[in-house]
Amino acid sequence: MHKLSGMDATFLYMETDETPMHISSLMVCEPPQKGENPYEALKAQIAARLHEIPSFHRKLKQTPFYIDHPVWITADTVDLDYHIKHASLPAPGNVEQLRMLIQGLHSITLDRDRPLWQFYIIEGVEDKSLGIKKGSFAIYTKAHHASIDGGGGISAMDILSDREPTPRPPLPKSKIQLYNEDPGFFELLGNAYGRFIQQQADMLASLPALSKALGRLAKVTFEDSKGILDALQPAPKTRFNVRIKKQRAYGAQTLNLYEIIGLAKKTETTLNDVVLSICGGALRKYLEKHGELPKNSLIAGVPVSLRELGDTSNNNQVAGMNCPIGTDIDDPVKRLHTVNEHSNRAKKQLGAIRDVFPTDYSFFGAPVIMSSIAQMMNRTDIANYMPSPLNVAISNVPGPRRHVYFAGSKVLCFFPVSIPTHGCALNITLQSYVDRLDFGLIACKLAVPDVQEIADDIVQEFEALKAATSHIDDVPAKKAKTKKAPQ
């Protein structure tokens, strides 16, 4: 029996009609071979490899009386007509129309009576100004965050895609064991009570490690008392810290990965520091334009993967740290080094407790209690008034470093589409792909209707940072031509 961890189940409890909890990606692909239908070809390829991804066959089953987290069971059937859908853009089929379509699709929750994933194959994508040829198509994927995280999503895409234009043959089904699990009432009930007892035993067993972690954290705190004082301060209230509605706004942009790596080396910072800094500059410009720039810096919630190298499991393995992003600083170089200082401080604090960071919890009636809290947030304006530890989520997902193909068509770009929540109406997620760094910005449309402006400002802020550091000698880095990319 595979029971959801507390972290996985939390994404189910947080979900309402206004806050869907699926993560997605948007890929634009080159035109298929002449005479080939991309929808039929890709549907056939996914169907042939479906047995290679056990998580695509599982669905939820609740425990009796909702006393504990749900379990995954094997679905009787996988209806490919539901899971793989077809759409087409009207002429001219440009990227602006594609963004509008994604905004609508991303606001629709997944059916919990089925495996929690879907693909949309979108034909008619064309934009000559961005190098997208006539006959190109897009793939929009969605999977519930309870079943998969960013790293797990990349692993699934690696199975469904190819590294060469010619699709590989599927693995023999005899080599893939799918367990037909469907526990009964008493088995679920007994497992839940056993789990409660085991959780208490695990908690007692973890006390020595927890004590050591708290000691390390105390040492870091005493060494940097200013850092802990900053961490205790709530984020300034902005238009991002509100109760959100169902409608979404989506923006996308691209930067050259190797240019960012080179700039990070030149300034003795990191790629993530550069990203946080230019996002901070873009949000400063946006809020300043609206007359809403707070005196103190905005704070970003930054997910940090706990996944071990080579781990391709689909469950969530992530912690988080909060980092000011310098929206109170106009100078781009000074902002970058300030972000670097705050980031290093946050990493030390997280590093002190990383080994004991909780990814599981279990208590009697967790589904009812946690879902009730989510519904209260959903039906009241409490998020508009309560203090918030962060203003915006900024996440970096490492993606493929070489081109991938779907049904023989090369993937040109790989934009992420993530999750805004009550109190955090804007999510900026970026993903590396070959020599690109693709940014996907998703927001509540009422709070941030013009999110594409922030995406465009991220590019402008990077150019401003490059210009401001042009006098610094270059550090040798891998070079790549900057390609004009879908936005």
N, C-alpha and C positions, 0 to 999 in steps of 0.2 A: 504494500500500500504506500502510495506517495502522497504525503500530506504537504500542503503548502507551508512554507516557513512564514513566520510573522511578517517579515519584510515583503515577501511576495503577496501575502493576503492583504496587506495594508492597501495595496493598489486597487484591490477589489472594493474594500470598504470605503475608500475615498471617492469612488466613481458615482456620479449622478448624471442626469441628462445634460447638465451644464458643464460637467467636468469629466468627459471621457478620458480613460486612462490607458489609451493605446499609444505606442510609439510607432513611427512610420518613417519611410524613406521615399524619395522621389528621384527616379532615374530616367534620364533621357537617352534613348538608344538610336543608333544609326538605322537607316531604312533596312528592312529585311531583304533577302535575296528576291529577285524578280519572280513574281507569281506565288510568293509565300505569304500567308496570312499570319501576322505576328501573334494575334490572339490564339488562334488554333495551334500554332507551333509552340508557343510558350505554355499553353495549357497542357499540351501533350507531354512536354518536357517535365513540368512539375508533377504531373500524374505518374510519370515513369519513375521519378525519384522520391516520391512522397514517403515511401517506406523507410527512407534513409534518415528521416527527421521524426523520431518518435513523438516529439511534442506537438506535431501537426495532427496527431491522431487522438489526442487526449482532450477531455472536457471536464467540467467541474461537477462535483457531487457534494452537497452540503452534509455536514454531520447532523445527527438527530437533534432537534430542538435548537440548532445553531449554537451549541455549547462550545465549539472549537472551530479552528480553521477548516475550510473545505479540503477535499482530496481530489487528486486527478484520477480519472478512470478512462479506460479506452472507449472511444466512441464506436457505436455499432456501425455507422457509415460516415463517410466524409463526402458530403455533397459538393462536388467540384463546381457546379453551376452557382452555388452560393459563394464559395470561397474564391473563385476566379471569375471576375466580371469584366465586361467589355464596355468601353466608353469611347466617344469620338468627339473631337473639338470641331465646331463649325469653322468654315473658312473665315479668316486666313489661318487660324490655328496657332497663334503666337503664344509666347511665354506668359503674357499678361492673362490671356484666357486660361492657360494652364494653372496659373496661380489661383484664379477665381474658382476653378473646379476643385482644386485641392482644399481650399477653405471650406467648401461645402461638404466634401467627403470626410474631412477630418473631424467634423462636428457630430458624426453619426456613431453611436456606440455599437460595439460588436454584440452578437447574439450569444448569451451565456449558455444556451442549450446546445451549442455547437463548439467545436474546437475554435480557439480564440485567435483566428488569423484570416486575412483576406488579401487578395491581389486585384488590382485594377489595371488592365492593359488599355492605354489611352492612345488611340490613333489620331492622325491628322495634325501632328505637331510640326510646325515649320516656322523658322524665323531666320531669314537670310542674314540679317544684321548681326546675329550671334553665331553664325556658322552652322545652324541647324537646317539640314537639307529637307526638301520636300519628301514626304513619305516616312519621316522619322516617327517614332512613337515613344511614349513614356510608360513607366511602370510605377504605380503607387502601391506600396505595401503597408499593411497595418497588422500589428500583433499586440495583444494586451500586455501591459507592463508586468502583470502578475505572472506571466508565463515566460517572459524573456526580458533581458536588459540589452543595452547597446552592444556589448561584446558578444552576447548570445545571438543577437540579430545578425551580426557580421558572420558568425559561424554558420548560421542557417543559409545566408545568401551565398556563402562559399560552396555549399553543397548543391544549391539549385543552379548556380551559374557555372561558367567554364572559363578556363584561362586561355583557351584557343578558340578560334571561330567554329571549329568542328566540335559539336557536342560529344561528350564522353558517353559511353554506354552506362546505364544504371548498374549499381551493384546487385548481385543476385539476391533475391528476396530471402533465400535460405540462410544468408549470412547476417540478416537483420532480424533480431528477435523482438517482436512486439508482444508484450505481456497483456493478456486479456483480463484486466483487473476491474472488478465491480463489487466491492465489499458490501456486506449486508448490514442491517440495522444494529445488531448486537456487536458485530466486529467493529463498526465505527464508534459505537458508544464505549466499548472497552478500550479501544485505542486512544480515545480522547482522555479518559481518566488516567490511563497509563502515562500518557504524555504529560499531564499536569504533574504527576508524581516525579517523572523523569526530569522535568524542567526544574523542580525544586532541588533535586539531587545535583543536577548540572550546575545550578547556581551556587550551591555550597562548595562544589568541587572547584569552581572558578574563582573563589574568593582570594586564594593566594596570588593568582595571576592578576586579578583586579587590583589588589593591594599594591603590587609592584607597579602596575600601570598608573595608578593614582600618585604613587611616589615619583614616577618619572614626570608626570604632568605638573606636580607641585614644584619639582626642580626647574622645569622649563618656565613656570610662572614666576618663580623668584628671580630667575635670570633675566626675565623680561616682564617686569611688572606693568609697563605701559601697554604691552600687547594684550594682557588679560583684561585691563581696564577698557581698552578699545573693544574687545570681544563682548564685553558685558553690555555695551551701549546698543540700544535698538537702532534699526535702520531708520533713516528719515522717511516720513510719509510722502508718497508720491502717487501719481495716477496709476502706478503699477500695483499698489497695495490695496486692492479693492476686491469686493465680491464680483465674480465674473459671470457672464452670461454664455449662452451656448454658441453664438456666432463667433467665427474665427477670422483672423486676418493673417495672411502668410506673406512673408518676404524672403528673398533669397539673393545671395551674392557670392562671388568667388574671388579668392586671392591665390597668388602663386605660392605653393608650399615652400619651395626652396628659397624664395626671397625672404619669407618670414624667418626661416631657420637661419639664413645668413645675417639678417638684422639682429636676431637674438644673440648670435655669437659675437657680432660686432659690439653690442652693448653689454655683453657679459650678463645676459638675462636668459630666460627660457622662452620657448615658443608660446607656452601658456601665458607667461607674463605679457608678451607682446599682444596676444589676443585679448586678454583682460583689459589692457591699457587702451587699445583702439576701440574696444566696445565701450569703455568708460568715456572716451572722447566723443563717440557718436551719441551716447545718451546725454552727455553734457550739452552738446549742440542741440539735440532734440528738445530737451526740457527748457533750455535757455530760449529757444525760439517760441515756445509756448508760455514763457514767463513763469515757469514753475521750477526753476533750478534751486534745489535746497542748498543751504550753507555747508552742511556736512556731506561727505562723499556717500554715494550709493554703495550698497554692499551686495556682492554677488554670492549666491550659493553655488559652490563648485563641486559636483560629484567626483569622487575619487574611487577608481576601481580597486576592489580587493581580490580580483580574479588572478589566480596563479597562472604563470606562463604555460600555455598549452591546454588550459582548461576550456573545453568547448561546451560545457553544460549550459542549459538554458535558464537556470534560475538567477535571481538578482543577487549580485555580490558587489555591493557598492556602499561606500561611506560618503561623508560630505564635509566640506569645510567652508567657512564664510570668509570673504576677502573684500576689503574696500577696493574700489576700482578707479579712484582718483577723479571723480567727476567734479571735485572742488578745485582742480588744478588745470589751468589753461595750457601751460607749456607741455607739449607732448613728451619731451625727453624726461623732464622732471616727473611727469605722471608715470612714465614707464618705470623709473627707478623706485618711486614710491610704491607702486604696485608690487614690484619685485621684493621690496622689504616686507610688505604685508603678507605676501604669498609665502615667503620663507618662514615667517613667524607662524602662519597657520599650518604649514606643513609640519613644523616641529611639534605643535600642539596635537595635531592628528597622529603623528608618528608615535607619540608617547602612549596613546591608547589604541592604536590601530589593531594590535593583536587581540584585544578583548572587545572590539567594537561589536555591539549586539546586532545580529542579523536575524535573530529569531526571538519570539516571545510567545507565550501561551497563557491565557487565563480564562476562567470560566465565563462564557458568554461574550467572548471577544468580538465575534461577528456583529452581534446586536449592539453592543456598546460603541464600537468603533464606527459602525454605519450610522448610528444615531448622531454622533458628533458631526459626521460629514453632512448629514441632512440638516442639522442646525446651522452649519456654515452656509449651506446651500439656500436656506429659506429665510435667513436673516441678514442684516447688514453688519454683523459683528466684525467681519474682516475689514470693513472700512474704518473701524475705530481702534481695534486692538493693536498693541505694539507688534512689530514684525522684525524678525532677526535678519531679513534680507529683502532686497527690492526686485532682483532679477535672477533667474537661473542661467548659468553659462556652462555648457558642457562640451567637452572635446572627446570625440570617439575616433580612435585609430581605425582607418579603413584599409582596403586593398592598396598595395603599392605597385601593382601592375594592372593593366586593363583586364576587365572581365567581360564576358559575352553571355547574352541570353538568347537561346535559340539561334545562334550564329551572328547576332547583331551586337556590335561593340557598344558598351555603356560609355557615354560621353561625360556624364556628371552624376554625382551621388549625393543629393541634398537630403539632410535629415529633417524630419518634422516631429516635434516633440510635444510636451504637455504644459500648458499654463494651468495654474490652480488658483483657488481663492487666496487672496493675499499676495499672489505672485503672477500677475496677469501677462507677463512677458517671459518667454523662454528662448534663449539663443543657443542653438546647438550647432556644432561644426564637425565636419568629418573629412579626414584626409582621403584622397583618392588619386593615386599615381603622383602627379606633380601639382595637384590642386588642393585647396582647402575650401570646401563648400560650406557656406553658412546658411542655415535655415532658421528663420525667425517666426515663431508662432505666438499669437497674442489674442486676447479677448478683443473682438472688433469694436466694442463700445468704448473700451479703455484706450486702445491704441489702433485706431482705424487706418493710420498711415504708416504701418510698420515697415513698408518697403523703403521709406525715407531713412529709417534707422539703418537698414541694410546698406543703402547707398552711402550713407555717412561713414560706415565702417571702412569702406574702400577709401574714401577721402581722408579719413584719419590715418590710415596706413600710409598713404602717399605723403601726408604732412609729417609723419614720424620719419619716413625715409629721407625726406628733404632736410629735416632738422638734425639728422645724424650723418649726413653726407660727408661731413668733414672728418669723420672717424675712419681710420684705415680699415679696409675690408679684411675680414678673416676668411681664409679659403673655405669655400663650401661648395657643395654640388650645385652646378648651374643647370638651369632649364629655361627654355624660352617661355615667356609669358604668353599664354594663348587666350584669345578672346573667348569667353565662356558664357553658357546660358545663365541668365540672371533670375 
